């Protein structure tokens, strides 16, 4: 039964990220930070239930190794999209930069889910982190 839940979750997660990928193509560090901020807001409001399910399933995979393959497949697609965005935004090493930015984003979202703040606005910290890691391309 848990496998069926994970399969359904993975399909919803994939569709959600496909929608995000269609409407987003950040071309600068600022645009990438803005997109990450928007997605953090969506993950904690519009898609709150899906996001809570993601974290619950991730924790469950710690004791149920059979769940990991499906999670890795779904995560691999998200990683591909994020690597593209990083390249477009000017990253010279998306494979190195992606985990740093994505893990920070994950922590920001998890904290907001656990302890909601009516004034939730991760834009400044995401902008600073993206700028520090990716920087700005000359001439953008």
N, C-alpha and C positions, 0 to 999 in steps of 0.2 A: 504494500500500500504506500509506503514512504517513497518507493521508487516512482510510483505514478504521480505523487505530489511533486517530486523533484522534476519529473519530466514536464509536467504542466507549468511549473514555475519557470523552468528553463525556456520554454516556448514563449511565455509572456515576457520574460526578460529580454530574449532575443528580439521580439517585436518592438519592445520599448526602445532598445538601442538602435534598431533600424530606423525608427521614427526620428530619433535624435540625430543619427548620421545624415539623414536626408535634409534636415533643416539647418545643420551646422557645418561650417567649413571655416573655422577660425584661421586667419592668415597672419596674425600678429600675436605677441605675448599677451597684450591687453585683451584681444578678442578671445583668446584661449581662456584667460582668467574669467572673463565675463561669461563664457559658455559654461565653465565649471561651476560658477556661482549659480547660474540659472538651473543647472542640473541638480545642484545641491538643494535648491529650493523645491524643485519638482519631486526629488527623492524623499523629501521630508513633509510634503503636503499632498500633492496630487497622486503621487505613487508611493505614499507612505506604507500602505499594506504590502505592496510588492517589495519594498526595501526592507521592511521588517522580516518578511519571509526569506529574503536573501541572507540576512545575517543569521537568522535561526537555522537555516539549512547549512550555512558555513560552519556554525558551531557544531551542528549534528554530524557533519562529515568528520569531525575530530574523533568520534567514536564509531562511525559507520563508514569505513574506508570505501565501501562499494559506491557511495554517493560521489566520490571525488572525480571519477572519470567524466560524468555529465557536467559537473561544475567547471572542470578544467576546459571542456569543449566550449561551454558558453563564455567563460572568461577569456578564452583565446580570441574569440571574435571581437569582444569588447577591446581587448588589447590591440588588435589590428587597427581598429578604428582610431583609437587614441594615438597610436604611433603615427598614423597619417596626419592627424591634427597637429601633433608635435612637429613633424617635418614641415607642414604648411606654416606653422607659427615661428619656424626658424631654428628648431632644435638640431644640433649637429650630432646628437647621440640619443635618439628616441628610446632605444633599448635600456639605456642607463637612466634617462630622465623620467620615463613613464612610471616605474614603480615608486619613485620618490613622490611625484605629484599625485598618483592614484591612491597611494597609501595615506597620504595626508588628507585627501578628499574623503576617503573612507572613514577616517577618524573624525573629521568634522561632522559628517553626516550621522555617524553612529552616536556621537555626543548629543547632537540635536534631537535625535530620536529618543534617547534615554532621558535627557533633561531639556525639554523644549524651552526655547527662549523666544518670547513674543517679538523681540527685536533682532532675531537671527539674521545676520548679514555677514557671510564669510568673504565678501568681495575684497576687502583690503588685504587680508592675510593671503588669499589666493593670488591676488595681483602681485604682491610682494614676492611670494614664493616662485611663481611662474617667471617673473622678471629676473629673479636671482639665478634661476636654473637655466632658463631658455634665453633670456636676454631679448633685446630687440635687434632685428635685422637693420642694417644701415640702408636707408632709402625707403623705409616703409612708412 
